[in-house]
């Protein structure tokens, strides 16, 4: 079974615009790892309507 990071990575790969936003955040050194996780969750929510990875609709 995949862990939450593997699932997040799958969503990031499927959303080039979201991935670009995350890379810009990292490039500029702003935010903490929690901010990164929050942004990934927001991208996933916007694409799937789910609040968190693995959550049922």
N, C-alpha and C positions, 0 to 999 in steps of 0.2 A: 504494500500500500504506500502511496506517495505521501510525503510529509507536506506541510503547508508551504514550505519554500519551493518545493518542486511544482506544486500547483500554481503558486504565484508566478513562477518563471514561465510556465506554459501560457498564462494570460498575458504576461508582458510581451512574449514573442508574438502573440496574436494581435497586438495593438501598437503599431509603430509610433503613433502620436503620443501615446501614454509613455512608451519606452523613452522617447526623446525627452519628454518632460522630466522623467526620472534622471536621465543622464545629465541634463542641465542642472538639476538640483545637486547632484553629486559633484559635477565639475566645479561648481562655484562653492562647494564646501559648506553649503547652508543646510542646516537640519541635522538631526540625529538619526540613528538607525530606526527609532520609533517613527520619525517623520517619513522615512522611506517606506516602512510597512504601512503607514496610514495612506500614503499616496497610492501604493499598489492596491490596497483595499478599495480606495475610491475609484480607481480605474476599473477594477473588477466589478464593483457595484454598478458603475455607469454602463458597462457592457452587458451585464447579466441580470441586473436587478437584485442580486444577492448581496447581503451585507458583508459576508465574510466568505473566504474560500471554503468550499465544502458544505456551505449552508444550503438547505433546500429552499427552493423558490416559494 
